[in-house]
Amino acid sequence: MKAQDGAVANAAWIAEQRDRQQIDRTIRRYFSDLDMGVGAVNSAAFAPDGRLFLGGVQIRGPDAAEPGRIGAPKGMPAADKILGFTHCLHQSDIRLDGDRAFGEVYATAYVLIDVGEGPRVLVRGLRYLDRYVRAGDGWLIGERRHNVDWMFEAPASLALALPQRARFATFLDAHGVAFNAS
């Protein structure tokens, strides 16, 4: 009986690790979408009815505020002043609960902005509070709450504009590898 118990425990551990890896891929997809200009609202990392709260205002999902009525969140410039993003993912704490999971994800965002006198970089320490939902064989964001813990601004240099950045999908295609966004 003990060998059978060990096999069951091992299978449960493997399933948990698979779930954690899939959630991690979802988190990374969200940041990749932001950095490549897809935007948070349109990210494929969200469930169809997934909600996003930015600056305390729901901007995605059922009952989201109308886009024209949402100003830039505190400390962020208007969207037309943003030249690009780079997000660096840090630690995360994921808690699994059946077909849902909860997470706290830390990141640093480097936001390149145009303030008229040359580019500047806005550096922000971010913390996301997430609820994930199982979707088929994977996981998607059901709810994401974006929190800014700290920020500062400094002069910057622009290497490449967003449309000129190399894209992973294009790189893979050039090598005959199918790109799968999940």
Backbone bond lengths (Angstrom), bond angles and torsions (degrees), N, CA, C in turn:
res aa  C-N    CA-C-N  psi(-1)  N-CA   C-N-CA  omega(-1)  CA-C   N-CA-C  phi
1 M - - - 1.451 - - 1.530 111.09 -
2 K 1.330 117.24 -32.39 1.458 120.28 -177.71 1.521 112.01 -66.37
3 A 1.320 118.30 -38.98 1.467 120.83 178.36 1.524 109.96 -62.06
4 Q 1.323 116.77 -39.94 1.466 121.14 178.78 1.535 109.95 -65.59
5 D 1.336 117.11 -41.65 1.464 120.78 177.15 1.530 110.82 -61.42
6 G 1.309 116.54 -40.81 1.459 121.13 177.90 1.515 111.96 -63.78
7 A 1.330 117.12 -40.22 1.468 121.21 178.81 1.526 110.55 -65.34
8 V 1.332 116.74 -40.58 1.471 120.89 178.61 1.532 109.65 -65.15
9 A 1.322 117.21 -44.92 1.459 121.16 178.90 1.524 110.56 -62.69
10 N 1.326 117.37 -40.71 1.460 121.50 179.18 1.532 110.45 -64.54
11 A 1.320 117.51 -43.14 1.469 121.18 179.05 1.530 110.54 -63.63
12 A 1.328 117.18 -39.25 1.465 120.72 178.65 1.532 110.32 -65.76
13 W 1.327 116.64 -40.61 1.461 120.78 179.18 1.528 110.32 -64.30
14 I 1.315 117.03 -42.96 1.470 121.34 179.27 1.528 110.09 -62.79
15 A 1.337 117.75 -43.36 1.464 121.49 178.87 1.530 110.51 -62.39
16 E 1.329 116.95 -40.60 1.468 120.52 178.63 1.524 111.02 -64.60
17 Q 1.325 117.44 -42.47 1.462 121.06 179.15 1.528 111.20 -65.05
18 R 1.327 116.63 -38.09 1.468 120.89 177.03 1.527 109.64 -62.51
19 D 1.344 116.86 -44.91 1.465 120.80 178.69 1.531 110.58 -60.84
20 R 1.314 117.15 -44.88 1.467 120.56 179.93 1.535 111.61 -62.52
21 Q 1.320 115.98 -40.25 1.463 119.88 178.83 1.532 110.49 -66.21
22 Q 1.309 117.79 -40.33 1.465 120.96 179.13 1.529 111.06 -66.58
23 I 1.332 117.17 -39.09 1.468 120.20 176.67 1.520 109.61 -64.92
24 D 1.315 117.64 -41.94 1.458 121.50 177.47 1.537 110.49 -59.06
25 R 1.330 117.56 -41.98 1.475 120.82 177.80 1.521 110.83 -63.36
26 T 1.330 117.57 -36.96 1.463 121.72 177.63 1.527 110.30 -64.93
27 I 1.321 116.75 -45.14 1.468 121.28 178.05 1.524 109.56 -58.95
28 R 1.316 117.47 -46.23 1.467 121.27 -178.77 1.527 111.57 -67.27
29 R 1.329 117.57 -35.43 1.468 120.69 177.18 1.527 109.76 -61.07
30 Y 1.335 116.95 -41.90 1.462 120.87 179.48 1.531 110.31 -58.04
31 F 1.341 117.21 -49.43 1.459 120.46 -178.52 1.526 111.19 -66.77
32 S 1.307 118.71 -37.45 1.459 121.85 176.95 1.524 110.41 -62.85
33 D 1.333 116.57 -43.19 1.472 120.35 177.79 1.530 110.65 -59.79
34 L 1.331 117.36 -43.68 1.469 120.30 178.31 1.519 111.01 -60.38
35 D 1.325 115.86 -48.79 1.461 120.53 -174.31 1.526 112.85 -69.18
36 M 1.311 117.83 -25.41 1.470 121.03 179.17 1.524 112.62 -95.01
37 G 1.330 117.09 6.86 1.461 120.72 173.10 1.509 116.18 89.12
38 V 1.343 118.55 6.72 1.467 120.22 177.53 1.524 109.73 -68.51
39 G 1.310 116.31 -37.70 1.458 121.69 178.94 1.509 112.07 94.02
40 A 1.321 114.96 152.59 1.464 121.33 -177.17 1.523 111.90 -63.68
41 V 1.314 117.15 -41.65 1.463 120.45 -175.74 1.520 111.70 -64.25
42 N 1.329 117.85 -35.59 1.464 121.88 -175.96 1.530 113.93 -97.85
43 S 1.306 118.11 6.23 1.460 121.15 -176.40 1.524 111.97 -60.43
44 A 1.335 115.43 137.16 1.464 121.88 177.35 1.523 111.87 -71.48
45 A 1.330 117.21 -4.92 1.464 120.92 -179.57 1.532 111.88 -76.02
46 F 1.326 117.44 -12.09 1.459 121.05 -176.62 1.528 112.57 -92.47
47 A 1.336 115.39 144.88 1.462 121.19 167.85 1.530 106.91 -63.53
48 P 1.348 118.42 155.66 1.466 119.70 -178.11 1.534 113.64 -52.19
49 D 1.318 117.19 -35.96 1.465 120.31 179.46 1.534 111.76 -103.05
50 G 1.347 116.06 17.54 1.462 120.91 -177.77 1.513 112.27 -61.61
51 R 1.312 114.93 142.37 1.461 122.06 -177.84 1.521 110.18 -108.19
52 L 1.331 115.44 144.28 1.456 122.25 175.58 1.524 108.09 -128.95
53 F 1.328 115.17 127.12 1.456 121.74 177.05 1.519 108.04 -111.54
54 L 1.326 115.99 124.17 1.456 122.65 -178.34 1.526 107.06 -129.11
55 G 1.316 116.89 120.87 1.466 119.69 -177.70 1.518 112.03 62.93
56 G 1.339 116.73 29.57 1.461 120.91 179.26 1.515 114.41 80.79
57 V 1.340 117.41 -0.21 1.464 121.66 -178.46 1.524 108.95 -111.58
58 Q 1.330 116.65 132.66 1.462 119.82 177.36 1.520 108.43 -76.95
59 I 1.354 116.14 120.23 1.469 120.07 -177.45 1.528 112.60 -114.63
60 R 1.334 118.08 -1.71 1.459 121.68 178.72 1.501 108.58 -144.63
61 G 1.348 115.67 147.38 1.453 121.06 176.60 1.519 111.89 95.70
62 P 1.345 116.16 176.78 1.468 120.13 179.77 1.531 110.94 -55.04
63 D 1.303 115.77 139.16 1.473 123.32 178.98 1.519 113.38 69.93
64 A 1.338 117.69 18.74 1.465 120.21 178.32 1.524 109.31 -68.53
65 A 1.324 115.56 149.62 1.454 121.12 176.55 1.528 109.01 -64.94
66 E 1.308 116.58 149.91 1.462 120.40 177.88 1.527 109.13 -65.70
67 P 1.355 117.28 134.32 1.465 119.98 -176.39 1.524 114.02 -52.28
68 G 1.310 118.60 -38.75 1.458 121.78 -178.58 1.522 113.28 -68.26
69 R 1.323 116.91 -16.65 1.463 120.52 -177.64 1.524 111.98 -98.64
70 I 1.330 116.84 0.74 1.455 120.43 -178.50 1.523 109.01 -101.13
71 G 1.293 117.02 122.68 1.454 121.02 174.16 1.525 108.91 -86.99
72 A 1.311 116.32 177.11 1.460 119.97 175.97 1.528 108.60 -66.76
73 P 1.337 117.46 138.59 1.470 119.71 176.63 1.523 110.85 -59.20
74 K 1.297 116.93 157.93 1.455 122.56 -178.95 1.541 110.51 -52.05
75 G 1.326 115.12 127.75 1.455 120.55 177.56 1.519 114.45 86.22
76 M 1.333 118.19 -4.74 1.469 121.03 -179.60 1.520 109.71 -107.88
77 P 1.327 116.90 140.16 1.465 119.80 175.55 1.530 110.53 -74.44
78 A 1.312 116.31 167.25 1.461 121.36 175.49 1.527 109.52 -59.81
79 A 1.325 116.48 151.54 1.469 122.41 -175.96 1.525 112.56 -55.45
80 D 1.341 118.22 -35.05 1.461 119.85 -177.96 1.537 112.74 -73.30
81 K 1.318 118.42 -6.62 1.471 122.71 177.49 1.532 111.83 -97.56
82 I 1.335 117.50 -8.08 1.458 121.48 -177.84 1.525 109.76 -87.18
83 L 1.325 117.07 123.65 1.462 122.85 -179.98 1.527 112.26 -93.40
84 G 1.309 117.74 -21.92 1.462 120.83 179.21 1.516 111.73 166.79
85 F 1.327 114.75 169.48 1.464 122.96 -178.94 1.521 109.93 -129.12
86 T 1.313 115.50 154.92 1.459 123.17 161.60 1.522 105.82 -139.21
87 H 1.320 116.14 123.53 1.465 121.35 178.65 1.525 109.35 -110.17
88 C 1.308 115.82 134.72 1.468 121.98 175.64 1.520 107.56 -113.64
89 L 1.307 115.16 120.41 1.463 121.90 -177.82 1.518 109.78 -83.07
90 H 1.327 115.96 138.32 1.459 122.11 178.33 1.531 108.81 -117.08
91 Q 1.313 118.00 -146.60 1.456 121.17 -176.26 1.528 111.59 -69.04
92 S 1.308 113.83 157.76 1.460 120.15 174.80 1.526 108.09 -143.82
93 D 1.300 114.81 155.06 1.460 122.15 177.25 1.522 106.16 -126.04
94 I 1.321 117.11 112.34 1.470 122.56 -177.68 1.525 108.59 -110.09
95 R 1.324 115.50 129.79 1.469 121.76 177.05 1.520 108.05 -116.56
96 L 1.329 116.70 116.57 1.466 122.34 -179.95 1.517 110.62 -86.20
97 D 1.343 115.25 142.07 1.457 122.03 179.59 1.528 108.72 -148.74
98 G 1.338 116.81 77.08 1.466 121.07 -179.24 1.514 111.43 66.89
99 D 1.345 116.70 -122.49 1.463 121.84 -178.99 1.523 112.64 -91.32
100 R 1.304 116.12 16.17 1.461 120.55 173.70 1.525 107.31 -138.95
101 A 1.319 114.25 161.38 1.464 120.28 179.55 1.522 107.08 -149.75
102 F 1.319 114.85 162.04 1.452 121.09 -179.44 1.518 108.02 -130.19
103 G 1.333 115.88 146.59 1.444 118.65 -178.04 1.508 113.31 -145.81
104 E 1.332 114.29 152.79 1.452 122.59 168.53 1.521 105.13 -121.56
105 V 1.332 116.35 119.70 1.464 122.64 -173.05 1.522 108.82 -122.67
106 Y 1.327 115.92 128.27 1.462 121.34 178.70 1.527 109.46 -102.55
107 A 1.341 115.95 143.72 1.459 121.36 178.09 1.520 109.37 -153.18
108 T 1.313 115.40 159.44 1.457 121.93 169.41 1.521 106.64 -115.34
109 A 1.321 116.32 129.97 1.466 121.41 178.08 1.521 108.86 -108.77
110 Y 1.317 114.60 132.15 1.453 122.20 172.38 1.523 105.49 -108.73
111 V 1.332 116.18 110.99 1.459 121.68 -175.24 1.523 107.93 -109.75
112 L 1.329 116.37 113.94 1.455 121.41 179.23 1.522 107.95 -84.47
113 I 1.326 116.01 124.06 1.464 119.82 -175.53 1.524 110.61 -126.56
114 D 1.338 115.08 154.18 1.462 122.51 176.60 1.524 106.91 -106.68
115 V 1.322 115.86 113.87 1.461 119.56 179.88 1.528 111.26 -109.35
116 G 1.336 116.67 15.22 1.450 121.05 176.04 1.518 114.80 90.54
117 E 1.292 118.78 -24.47 1.467 122.07 -179.55 1.515 111.12 -113.41
118 G 1.318 116.56 27.16 1.460 121.68 -177.63 1.519 110.09 111.72
119 P 1.324 116.23 156.69 1.468 118.93 -177.50 1.525 112.15 -68.01
120 R 1.325 113.84 149.86 1.461 121.82 174.95 1.525 107.12 -132.67
121 V 1.319 115.33 160.03 1.455 119.89 176.61 1.524 108.34 -116.03
122 L 1.309 114.75 131.14 1.454 122.53 174.62 1.527 105.81 -102.38
123 V 1.308 117.76 118.38 1.463 122.42 -178.26 1.520 106.98 -105.42
124 R 1.344 115.51 126.89 1.467 120.17 -174.34 1.532 110.92 -129.85
125 G 1.304 116.47 131.60 1.461 122.14 172.74 1.519 108.07 -88.33
126 L 1.327 116.53 115.06 1.467 121.77 -172.38 1.520 112.17 -112.31
127 R 1.301 114.19 152.01 1.467 121.95 174.13 1.516 106.45 -140.16
128 Y 1.322 115.69 125.03 1.458 121.76 179.88 1.527 109.16 -107.81
129 L 1.313 116.64 134.36 1.457 122.47 172.28 1.520 106.24 -107.35
130 D 1.320 116.14 117.41 1.464 121.69 -170.60 1.519 112.80 -120.51
131 R 1.328 113.09 152.91 1.473 122.09 166.03 1.522 104.95 -124.30
132 Y 1.331 116.86 126.87 1.460 122.14 -178.76 1.523 108.67 -109.35
133 V 1.334 115.26 150.70 1.468 121.11 177.39 1.522 108.84 -126.71
134 R 1.327 114.86 143.41 1.463 119.47 176.77 1.519 107.89 -71.10
135 A 1.330 115.63 134.64 1.461 121.32 -179.21 1.518 107.93 -135.63
136 G 1.318 116.76 101.52 1.461 120.09 -176.78 1.510 109.56 63.14
137 D 1.333 116.39 -122.64 1.459 121.55 179.98 1.531 113.12 -91.77
138 G 1.319 117.65 3.74 1.458 120.05 -175.86 1.513 111.99 -133.71
139 W 1.320 115.25 -159.53 1.452 122.85 -178.51 1.520 109.35 -134.21
140 L 1.344 116.12 147.38 1.458 122.52 176.36 1.519 108.94 -133.04
141 I 1.316 115.44 163.26 1.466 120.44 177.13 1.523 108.83 -78.31
142 G 1.329 116.48 123.28 1.460 122.04 175.44 1.520 110.91 -92.51
143 E 1.325 115.98 -31.26 1.464 121.54 178.13 1.515 108.69 -156.37
144 R 1.319 115.72 135.60 1.466 121.38 178.56 1.522 108.44 -134.39
145 R 1.327 114.88 128.08 1.467 121.17 176.01 1.521 108.17 -114.98
146 H 1.329 114.86 115.50 1.460 124.32 -176.03 1.530 108.44 -88.26
147 N 1.332 117.00 125.08 1.463 122.15 179.92 1.523 109.31 -126.36
148 V 1.325 116.67 135.54 1.463 122.27 176.09 1.526 107.22 -103.16
149 D 1.339 116.36 119.51 1.461 120.48 179.73 1.527 112.10 -90.88
150 W 1.342 117.62 -31.96 1.457 121.85 178.73 1.524 108.96 -161.38
151 M 1.341 117.13 164.98 1.465 120.99 176.46 1.524 110.59 -163.84
152 F 1.344 114.71 158.50 1.454 121.37 170.59 1.521 107.77 -153.38
153 E 1.345 115.91 165.08 1.459 122.08 -178.36 1.527 109.23 -127.74
154 A 1.343 116.61 145.24 1.470 121.50 -178.82 1.535 109.34 -151.05
155 P 1.343 117.98 163.13 1.462 120.92 175.52 1.532 110.42 -62.12
156 A 1.340 116.09 153.63 1.466 120.37 -178.36 1.524 110.21 -144.16
157 S 1.322 115.17 166.25 1.463 122.49 173.08 1.518 107.29 -120.26
158 L 1.320 116.74 143.50 1.458 121.60 -179.75 1.523 109.31 -98.33
159 A 1.334 116.60 120.06 1.461 120.96 177.88 1.526 109.83 -85.97
160 L 1.322 116.92 -56.26 1.467 122.11 179.65 1.521 110.02 -140.25
161 A 1.317 116.72 139.64 1.458 120.62 173.67 1.528 108.58 -71.29
162 L 1.319 117.18 157.20 1.461 122.61 -175.91 1.532 113.11 -50.25
163 P 1.353 120.70 -46.79 1.469 119.07 -179.22 1.527 113.93 -64.38
164 Q 1.328 118.43 -18.89 1.465 122.05 -178.30 1.524 113.07 -90.33
165 R 1.327 117.88 -9.29 1.467 120.55 -177.58 1.519 110.94 -66.39
166 A 1.324 115.38 143.43 1.463 120.56 174.99 1.528 108.91 -65.64
167 R 1.323 116.06 141.20 1.464 120.83 179.78 1.519 109.59 -113.98
168 F 1.317 115.55 137.03 1.455 121.84 -178.04 1.527 110.84 -60.66
169 A 1.339 117.33 -41.65 1.465 120.87 -179.14 1.535 110.45 -60.49
170 T 1.321 117.75 -41.59 1.461 122.15 179.44 1.528 110.45 -65.96
171 F 1.331 116.42 -41.26 1.463 121.73 178.10 1.525 110.86 -60.97
172 L 1.332 117.02 -47.49 1.462 120.75 179.35 1.528 110.98 -62.92
173 D 1.325 116.71 -42.60 1.459 121.37 179.90 1.530 110.81 -59.52
174 A 1.329 116.55 -39.90 1.465 120.63 179.40 1.526 111.78 -64.01
175 H 1.327 116.61 -21.59 1.456 121.44 179.29 1.525 112.92 -105.32
176 G 1.341 115.70 12.79 1.449 120.47 176.46 1.524 115.24 71.04
177 V 1.342 116.27 25.30 1.461 120.86 179.58 1.518 108.30 -108.09
178 A 1.321 117.65 129.30 1.469 121.61 179.60 1.531 109.40 -68.62
179 F 1.308 117.53 134.75 1.465 122.77 177.91 1.518 108.50 -90.06
180 N 1.319 116.09 126.59 1.458 121.51 176.64 1.521 106.56 -121.20
181 A 1.333 117.74 111.57 1.467 122.16 -175.06 1.515 112.97 -65.71
182 S 1.309 118.10 -17.66 1.468 118.39 -179.97 1.480 108.09 -82.42
